[in-house]
Amino acid sequence: MLPAIMFLSLAPWLVLGVPPMWTQPEQVHLSYVGVPGSMVVTWTTLNKTESRVEYGFFGGRLFDMSAKGDATLFVDSGEEKRQMFIHRVTLTELKPAAAYVYHCGSDDGWSDVFSFTALNDSLSFSPRFALYGDLGNENPQSLARLQKETQLGMYDAILHIGDFAYDMDEDNARIGDEFMRQIESIAAYVPYMTCPGNHEAAYNFSNYRNRFSMPGQTESLWYSWNLGSAHIVSFSTEVYFYLEYGMDLLFKQYEWLKADLEKANKPENRARRPWIITMGHRPMYCSDDDQDDCTKFDSWVRLGRKDIKPPAPGLEELFYRYGVDVELWAHEHTYERLWPVYGDKVRNGSAEQPYVNPKAPVHIISGSAGCRERTDRFNPNPKEWSAFRSTDYGYSRMQVVNSTHLYMEQVSDDQHGKVIDSIWVVKEKHGFSAWL
């Protein structure tokens, strides 16, 4: 009897002595790579395994289709140099607007079963988005509501406008792991489209660049994609602030933006997708009282950097010249809607209908999803371009209804999902000529 008792008392130590096999998929998320009929499935394992997705039509035979991809070793730069494998599989030839079920992994371990709807590639499609920035692992106040609404089928895509987890690199990237697990109940069901923020800057944005799978070949730093009647451009405001990671990135991004917007403005392209929508983390304008870049007249994002050689151009004039319709921002832990603005001046369509045929881009700041830094305070004396402000936790919704109408609203999580602000942007004409 004694030997058995001794064995049982040693059992916990014996279990701890066996190295775990970390082949179970986790942190599953979807993204759209800009090719009609495609979807990328990304996930993480801590040991190397095969990268497979098995999928099928919703209501049909489960897993009768299969696709393979690759795994990339990501070594975090923290003290422990933790290793993980990021798996990517691209599904192709998906039927537009069809519902699919899938799981991912390998014979060493499979994920839960998830579902998604392939994006509709019709120009008449009216896509619905949830958009926000600054969502953290701690105090993610809007997360539960977003999880439920996503699973109710309210959104076709999510736009996360920078600042994830707070911060993904912390605790040797375990905070990043936990955050990716938290958003799995959103991101495994709809494309989760991103741009980098300042809280991703550690180790040259390595956690951000490795964990997400956006279109193009820029490690998700800048890219564009099309959905319905919209051309959506994502970019990094951080190239203006982290010059130590390469000043050339600032100029490369600017030239890419110019080329992308020029292409989008070709008459045949603008006719097909008249709405141009940008998303970047740090705003050009804001009325918070924290002395951030957007509180200054000579904002680097807006007007560029004259303190470096060669001087770097800002983005306001570029976006105005190419007729960007709506500019989405975060960073400020508040919600703020601006009147149409250019050159620090209000350019409403009319006094009665400011967003009907506006004479400048419409700026929306949505950075109050919830994080450990809480919400910000506003300057009590905002400039005339500030139209509506709220310090409630929450997020925004947007629907590109058709070629002339776009709807936006702000949801307050503090007020149990109440819509506290909404606008219709109506444009009979798009492009630079619309401002004249």
N, C-alpha and C positions, 0 to 999 in steps of 0.2 A: 504493500500500500504506500509506503513512504516514497519509493522512487516515483510513483505516479503523481503524488502531491508535489514533489520537487519539480517534476516535468511541467505540471500545470502552472506552478509559480514562475517558471522560466519562460512560459509561452509568449508573453508580451515581448520579451527581449528577442526571442527567436524570430517572431514576426517582423520586428523592427530591423532585424539583420538581413532580411530578404529585400534586395533592391526591387522597387516597383517597376512594372512594365507600363510605361506611359504611352500606350498606343491608342488610347480612346480619343476620338475626335471631340473637339470642343471649340467654342468661339466661332460658330458657323455664321457666315454672313454672305449676302449676295451683293453683286454690283453689275452694272450694265457697261459693257465696253464699247458701246456706240455702234455696234453692228446689228442691224435688224435681225431678229430671230435668235439672239444670243443672250446668255447670262453666265456670269462667272460665279462659281461657288468657292469660297475661301474658308479654310479652317486651320486649326492648329493641333499638333500632337507634340509631345515632349520626346518621343523616340521616332526614328525614321520608319515610315510605313509606306505602302503603296498609296496612290492618290486616285480614288475612284468615286464617281457619283452614279448611283443607280436611280432611275426615275421613270415615271410613266404618267399618262393622263389621269387626272382626277376622276374617280369613278370607274376607271378601267383596270387592267391588270397591273398590279404593283411591280415596279422595277423591271419592266420588260425592255427598257433601254439602258445603256450604260456608256459612260465616257471616262476616259483616263486623262490625267494631267501630271503635274510635277510638284515636287516638294523642294523648298529652298531652306537651307539652314540659316537661321537668324541667331546670332550671338549678341546678346545684350551687352552693353559696354559698362554695366555696373560692376562692383567689386567681385561678385560671384561669377561673372561671365556666363550667366545662364544661357542654355541652348534650347531652342525650340525649332520645330519644322513647320513652315507655313506652306500649306497645300493649296494649289489653285487648279481648278478644272473648268474649262469653258464648255458650256452646252451650246450646241449650234442647231440650226434648222428647227427651232421651236416655232410652233404655230402661233401667230399673233393672237393675243387675248385669250389663249387657251390656258386652263388651270392644270398644273402639274403637282405631283407629290414626289418627294425625293428623300434619300438619305445619302450620307457621304462617309467615307472612311476606307476600310479594307477588311480582309478576313481576320485581321488582328483586332478589329473593333469598329462598330458602326455607330453613327450618331442617332439621335431621335429622328422620327419621320417628320418632315416639314412640307410645306406647300408654297407655291408661288403662282402668279399669273404672268405669263410671258407678256412683255410690253407690246402694246398695240402700235403698229408702225404706220397707222393711217394719219394723214395730215389733218383730218377732222376730229381726231381723238382729243378729248378734253382732260388732260392729266391732272391729278390731285396730289399735292405735296404737303407733307409736314416739314417745317424748317425751323431750325434753332441752332444756337451755338452754346458753348460753355456748359456742357453737361458733365457732371463729375461722378465718380464712384461714391463719394460721400455727399449726402444731401442732394440726391438726384430727384428733386421734388416732382418734376413732370413725367418721370419715367413710367410710372404705373399707368397713367392715363394714356400715354403714347403706346404702351404695349397693348392695352385693350383696344384702342381705336385701330391700330394696325391689324390686329387679329380679327376685328370686325369688318375689315376690307375697306376702310375709309381712305386709304392712301395708295397711290401707284408707285411712289418713291419717297425717300427721305433725303433731305438736304441737311447735313450736319456741317455748320459753317465754322469749323475750327474749335479748338480747345476740348480735349477728351480726357476723361478720367481724373485729371488733376493729381498726379501726372502719370502718363503711361510708363515712364521710366522708373518711377519710385519703387522702393523695396525690390530692387533688381528686376524690374518689369512685372512684378506680381500684381501691382495695381492695374497695369495695362491688361493683364490676363483677366482679372476680375471684372474690369469694365467691359471687355469684349464678351464675357459670359452674361453680363447684365443686359446688354443690348441684343443678345442673340434672339430673344423673344420678339424683337422688332426686325432685326436685320436678316434673319433667316427666312423671312416671308416677303420682303420687298427690297429692291435695290437700295443700298445705304451709301449715298454719294457724299463725298467729303472734300474738304480743303483744310490745309494746315493752319494752326494758330500758334500763338507764342508759347503756349504750354506744351507744345510738341518739340520745342527747340533742342532739348538735351541730346548730346551726342549727334549733332547735325541731323536732327529730326528722324533718327534711325528707327524708332518704334513706329512712327507714322508711316515712313516710307516702306517699311517691311510688312506691316500688318494689313494695309489696304491695297485694293486692286482696281484702280481707276483706269479709264481709257488712256491711250497714248503711251509714250515711252519716257515719261518724266518722273517715274516713281511717285505718281499721284500728286505731284506738286502743282501742275497746271494742265488743263485739258478742257475739251468741250464735247458736247453731245447734243443730240436732237431728240425731242419728244413732242408729238403733236405739232402744233404750229409754233413751237418755241425752240430756239437755239440757246443752250445753257452753257455758260463759260465759267469755269472754276479756276481760281488763281491763288497765288500766295502773296499776301501782303508782307509776309515776314522777310522777303528778300530785301526790303528797304531797311530792315533793322538788324539783321544778323550778317553783316558784311564779312565777318570772320569765316563764314562758310563758303565764301566765294562771291566777290562783287560781280563776277561774270553772270551769275544767275539772274541778277536784277535786269541786266541788259538783254539776256537771252529770253527771259519771260516777256519783256516789253516787245521785243521784235516778234515773238510768237503771237502775242495778243494782237498786235497790229495786223499780222498776216491772217490770223483767224477771223478777225472782225472784217477785214477787207473781203475775204472770201464769202463770209456770211452776208455781205452787202451787195454782192453781185446781184443784178436785178432778178435773175431766175431763182437765186437762193432766197432772197428777201421776200419774194412773192410766195414761195412755198412755206417759209418759216419767218413770218414778219416780226415776231417777238424775239428780242435779244435780252436775256436775263443774265446778270453776272452775280457771282457769289465769292466774297473774299472776307477774311476775318476782321481786320481792323477798319472801321469806317472812315470815310472822308470827313464826315460831319457828325457831331453829337453834342448834347448839352449836359453831359454828366459833369460832376465837379472834381474829377480825379486827375486832371491835368494830362490826360492821355493825348496821343497824337491828334485825335479828331477834335479835341477842344481848341486846337490852335489854328489860327488862320492859315499859317504856312505848313499845314499837315504834309508830311512826306508822301503819304499815299496819294493825296490829292494833287500836290504841286511838285513833287519830286525832291531830290536832294541836291542842293547847290553847294553843299559843304564837302563834296568829294570830287575827285578828278578821274575821268571826265564827269561832269554833272549828270545826274540821272533824272530822266523825265518822270513826271507824275502821271496819274491815270485819268484825271477828270477830263482834261481836254480831249484825250484819245477816245474815251467812252462817249463824250458829247459829239465828237466829229463823226463817229460811226453809228450814232443814233441808238445807243443802248437805252432800252425802255425802263427797266427796273433793275436796281442795284441792291442786293441783299447782303447784310453785314451782321456781325455779332460783336464779341469782345467786351462791350459794355454790358454789365449784368442788369439790363433794363430792356424795356421795349420802347422804341421811339419811331414814330412815323413823321416823315418830313413832307412839306409841300414840295412840288417840283422845284429843283434848285440847280443852279449852275453859277459858278463864279461868286459864290457866297450870296447870291440874290435869288429871291423867289420868282419863279416864272410859271405861274398858274395858267391853266387853259383859259379860265375866266374867274371872276370873283364868285360867281354863283356855282360854277362847276369846275373846280381847280384841277381835277384829274381827268376831265374830258378834253382830249387833244392838248395835253400839257406841253409846255414849251421847253421842258428839260426833263432829265431822268427823275424817276421816283425812287427815293431811298427809304429802305426799311431796316431797322436795327432790331434783331431778335436774339438777345444773349442772356435771357433770364430763365433758361430751362432748369437750372439748379446745380450748385456746386458748393464746395466747402467755403468759398469766399463770399457766399451770400450775395444779396443784390447790392447795387450801387445806389448812390444818391444823385439827385439832379441839381444842377445849377438853378437857383431860384429865378434867374433872369435870362431865359434862353433867347437866342436870336429869333428873328421873325420867321425863319424857315422851319422852326419846330412846330408841328401841327398837333401831335398827340403824344403823351408820355405816360408810362406806367412803371412802377417798381414791383408790381406783382410778379411772382414766379409764373412762368407760362411759356408758350410757344406759338408759332404762327402757322396758318394754313394758307395755301395758295392754289387756285385752279385757273389754268389757262383755258378759258371756256371756248374761245374761237379766235379768229384772226384779228378781231377788233376789241374783244372784251376779256379782261383779266380781273379776277376777284381775290382779295386778300382779307384775312381776319386774324385777330389776336385772341387767343384763349388764355384766360386766367385760371391757373391751377389753384391759386389762393381762394378764388370764388367758385370752386367746384366745377370748373369747365365752362364757365360763362364766357360768351364772346363779348369782349369789352371794347373792341374797335373793329371797324371794317371799312373797306373802300372798294369801289369799282374803278379800274383804270380803263378808259375807253379811248381808242385811237383809230381814227379813220385813215390815218396815214402813218407809216413808220419810216425810220431813217432820218438822216440829217435834215432833210427838207421839212420834216414834221415840226422842227423847232422854229421855222421861219414864218 
